[in-house]
Amino acid sequence: MSQPHASDTRSGPTGGRRAPGVPQLPLPQGSPRRLGWFTLMIAAVAAAVVIVVAGFNAVVDPYGTVGTALFPTVTWTDRALKVYLVNNLTEPPDVVILGSSRAMKLEPEYIEEKTGAAGFNAAVSSGRPIDAWAFVNLIHDRWPEDSAGYLWLLDVETFRTWPPDPGLLSTPRLARYLPPDMQDGFGLDDLKLLVSWETASMSLRSIEKQLRDADPGASTEDEDFAADGFRVRNYQDDRLAAGRPLAAGIRYTTRQATKTYQEGYTALDPIARRFFEKTVALMNEQGATPVIVISPQHPEVTAAVEDIGWGDRHEELVAYLREQQERHDLIVLDYTDIDSFGGSPDDFFDGYHLTVPNTRRVVDAILEEHPDALR
């Protein structure tokens, strides 16, 4: 058998033996460098797209995780909504209304009609002293040179032991006023949201909503708020319009109240007291004398829960507020009993929530006792 010629046994590009007769192909010159630059360009374009998407989502902030409050959030919480409305105010309010959902039907327009003082309703669902603390700071930081008056409806149940509302913790413009150990902070999950296309889609929906709503008042499927924070319409209005009897609402509220006291509301929560005192002190530093009103409730609810703990907590709250009057400048009015302000038992949505005719009677009674309180 003949042997291959020496010239046909050359090494291939990897140092191995190449088959006879296969020509050596030259390697393209400079291809690794060109490939490297191409990869860098792709990476740079991708990074730029991510930065643009993240920046767009951060500015629009559809989930309220950044706290710009320039557009309405697509995930509804009344705390974020009230921040959005504050952000849209063109003038500082003269009177700020604080409290829970029981205070949402207090009309800033009615207070202005009676006193000439423009107002803003900053009450939020299940509002507690920690919420009031955050909103007072928010409004003061927005207009540091101005001082507002305050009307604060305090429910007896406001001082039960209860964690901060998730809506407060997830609203950055408010959460920043809380102690560090209470703040959620901006974490990895929030960063992932900022760079996602789904969030970009939600941002477009938020902008679309802003363009669709001519006025700065934001709305949702079941809640409508005016630009001054007044709750124009909610599910209770719809039930009332549909003919739901007041007695059904009172029964529901009574069950809620009974559960609260049967579950062991045995003392005013110290954390709630601390935030109440901090908030009143801040109001006083701003030159304001807040009007503190213990929230009215339907007499049937009072009769049902008075002997199972409500009476003791009401008495403790009144004593606590009288004690605070010795330390701070505040007006305290106990309007739990509707006779104290000329209220009607028929002008309730349920056992807790007043309709507008009763909230107007509350304002009238305050001004009759303290004519200059809300001016």
N, C-alpha and C positions, 0 to 999 in steps of 0.2 A: 504494500500500500504506500502511495506517495505521501510525503510529509508536506505540510503547508509551508509556503515560503515565509521567511522571517518577517518580510514586510507586511504579511497579512495577519500577524498576531500582535497587533498594537493594542495598548491598554485603552479601555473606554474612559469616559469622563469620570467614572467613579473609581478608577484604578483596576477594574476587572478586565477580563479578556473580551474583546469584541469579535463577533463572528466574521469570518473572511468575507470580503467583498462589500461590507456595509460601510458606506462613506461616513466620515466624521463631519457632523454638522456644527458649525460655529455657534457658540452661545451669544444671544443678543447682548450687545454692550449697554451697560447702564440700566437695565431693566429693574434690578432691585431698588435702585434709587427712585426711579419713576413710580414704582409700586408703593414705596414708602410715602412719597409726596401725595399720591392719590388717596392713600389711607388717611393721612392727616387732614386732607381737604374734606373727606367724608365725615370724619370725626368732628371737624370744626363746624361744618354745616349742621350736623345733628345737635351739637352743643348749643349753637345759636338758636335753633328751633326750640329746644328745651327751655332756654333762657327766655325767649319771647313768650312761649306758652305760660311759663311760670310767672313772668311779669304781668301778663294780661290777667291771669287768674288771681294774682295777688291784689291787683288794683280793683277788679270787679268784686272779688271776695264773695262768691255766691253762697258759701257755707258759713260765712262769718268767722272764719278761723284766724284771719289776719287782723281784722278790726278797722278797715278803712271806712266802713259805713257810708260809702259813696253811692251804693246801689242796694235795693232791697234784697235780702237773702232769699234763697229758694227753699231752704229748710226753715220752717216758721218757729220762732220763739218770740213772745211778746217783748222780752228784754232786748233782743237784737233790734226788733222793730222800733221800740221806743228810742234806742240809740240813733237809729236811722232818722227818726223824726226830729230829735234834738239837733242832729247834724244839719237838717234842712231849715231850721229856724233862722230867720234873718235878723231877729232882734232878741235880746235876752228876756226871759219871762220875768214878770214882776212877782208872780206867785207860782210856786211849784206844789202840785198835789202828789202826795205819797201814800202808799198803802198797798193793799191786796186788791183782788178783783172786786171787792166790795166798794172800793173807792173809784172804780173806773167810770161810773156814771156821774161823777161830779164834773160839772161842765165849766171849763175855763171861761167860756163865753158868758155864762150867767154871772160868774164872779166879776168879770169885766163890766157887764151891764150894771151891776150893783155898786161897784167901787171904782171903775175906771182902770183897774189894774189888769193887764194882760197876763194870762197864765198858761201853764203847761201841765197836763196830767201825766205824771211819771209812774202811776200805780201799775203794778204788774201782778200776774196771777200768783197766788200764794206768796205775795210780797212780805218780806221780813225785814228787820232792822239792817241786816247786812246788805240787802238790796237798796234800801234808802241811803245807806252810807256810800255805796258806789255811785248812785245817781246824783247825790248832792256834790260829790267830788267831780263827777263828769261835767255837770252844768257850771260849777264854779271855775273849773279849768278852761272851759270854753269861753267864759266871760269873767276873767279874774278881777276886772275893775268894777263889776256890778254886783249888787247884793239883792237876792230874791227873798221874798217871804215864803213861808211854808205852811201848808195845811196837811196834816198827817193823820189819816184814819188808822187807829190801832185796834186790831181785833184782839179779844182775850186770848185766842189761840195763837196769836203771833209769837208768843213767848214759850211755846212748847219746844222741846228738844227735837230738832229736825235738821238734817244736813242742808247745805246750800243747794239751791235749785240748780240742776244741770244746765239750764239755760243761762244762768249767771256765770257759771264756770266756763261755758263754751262761747261767751261773748267777750272777746279780748278787750274791747274798750271799757268794759266794766270790771272784768277779772283782774286787771292790772292794779286795782285799788285794794285787792284782798291781800292778806298775809301770804308770803311765798308758799307756805305749806298747804294753802288752800287752792293755789292756782294750778291749772292743768299744764300750762306751758305749751310751747310750740314744739311738737315732737316729730319723729320720723314719719308717722302716719300723716301728719299735716303736710309735710314736705312732699310725700307721694301724691297727695291730693292736688297740690299746686302744679305738678308737672303732668297731670293726667289729661288726656283728651276728653274724658267724661266731664271733668271739672270745667274744661273750656266750653263744652256744650252747655253746662249749667250757667256759665258766665254769660253766654249769648242769650239764654233764657232770661237772666236777670236784667240785662240791658233791654231786651225786648219788653219786659214788664215795665221798666222805667219809662220807655218811650210810649207805651200804651196808656199808662196812667198819667193824665195831664197834670194833676196836682201832686204835691209831695206826700199826701196821705197814702199810705200803703194799704193794700187789702189782701185778704186771703179768702179761701172758699167759705169760711164760716165766721169771719171776724172782719169788721170794718172799723177803721180808726180815722179820725179827723187829723189834720196837720198839727193840732194842738194836743194830741194824745187822747182826746176824749173817745171812748168806745161808742161809736154811733149805733152799731148793730152787732149782735152776737146770737148764739143759739137760744139764749133766754128770750130775746125779742121775738125770734121765730116761733118759739113754743107759745109765747103769749098771744101772738097773732093767730096761731092755729087753734086757740081756744083751750090750751092746757090749763086746768084749774089750779089756782094758787094752793089749794089744799094738798095737791100731789107734790108740789115743790117743797112745801113745809114738811111733809112726811119724809121726803128724801133727805132734807137738811137735818132733821131731827135724828135720823139714823146715823148720819155722818158725825154729828156732835156727840151722840151717845157713845159711839165707838171711840172717839177721841178720849173721852174721860174714863171709859172702862179700860182702856189700854194703859192707863197710868200717868196721865198728865197731872203730876202732883206738886209741881213747883215751877216758877219762872226760870227758864233756861239761862245760866250765867253767861253763855256766849252771846245770846240774843240781848241780854241786858248790857253787856260790854259794848256791842255795836250801837245800841240805842244811845248810850251815854256819849260815845265818841261822835255820833252824828249830831246830837243836840249841841255838844260843845263846839263842833265845827260851824253849825248854824249861828251860834252866839258869836263866834269869832268873826263871822261875816256881818255882824250887826243885826241879825234877824232874831225875832222872838217867835218861835214856831207855835202854831195852834195844834195841840194834840187832842184829838177827839176819839174817845173809846167808841168803836163802831156800834151802831144800832143793830138790833136783831129782832126778829118777830117774837112777840110775847109768848106765842105757843111753844117756840123752841126754848125760851128761857124757862118756862114752867116745866118742860120735860127734862132739862138737864141741871137745873139749879141745885138739886140735892144729891147729885152724883159726882160733884167735883167742880162744876162750872161756878157755883156761888163762891166757893173758896178761892178759886183762881181770880175771879173778878174782884173780890175784896183785896186779894194780894196785889193785883195790878194797880188798883186805885191807890193803895197805900204806897206802893213803889213810886208812882208818878208824883204823889204829894211830896215824897222824900226828895225826888229829883228837882222839884220846884225850889227846894232850899239850896240846891247846888248850882242850878242853871236857871236861865231866864226862859220860861215857857208858860204857855197858857194851857190848862188842862180842863177839858169838858167831858163829862161822862154822859153820853147820849145813848147808852145801851137801851134804856127804857124810852120807847117812842114818845111818851108823854112829855119827856124832857125837852123835845124840840118841836112839838106839835105835829108829829108824824102820824101817818095813817096806816093801820094794819092791812089795808087793801092795796097799798102801793109798794108791794114787794114782788120780786120774781119768785122767790122761795123764802126760806126762813132767814137767809143772810143778806141777800142782794136787793138793794133798794132800786126802785124805778126812779125816773127823773123827778116826778113830783115830790118824792120824799127827799131826794138829794138837794133839791132847791130849798126845802124846808130846813134842812141842816144848815145850809149857807145863811139863810135868813136868820136862824136862831143865833148863829155865831156872831153875825153883824149886830144883832140886837143887844147881845151881851157885851161885845167888844167891837164897837163901831169902826175902830181904826186897825183891827187885827189883820185884815187882808188887803191893805192898801199899800 
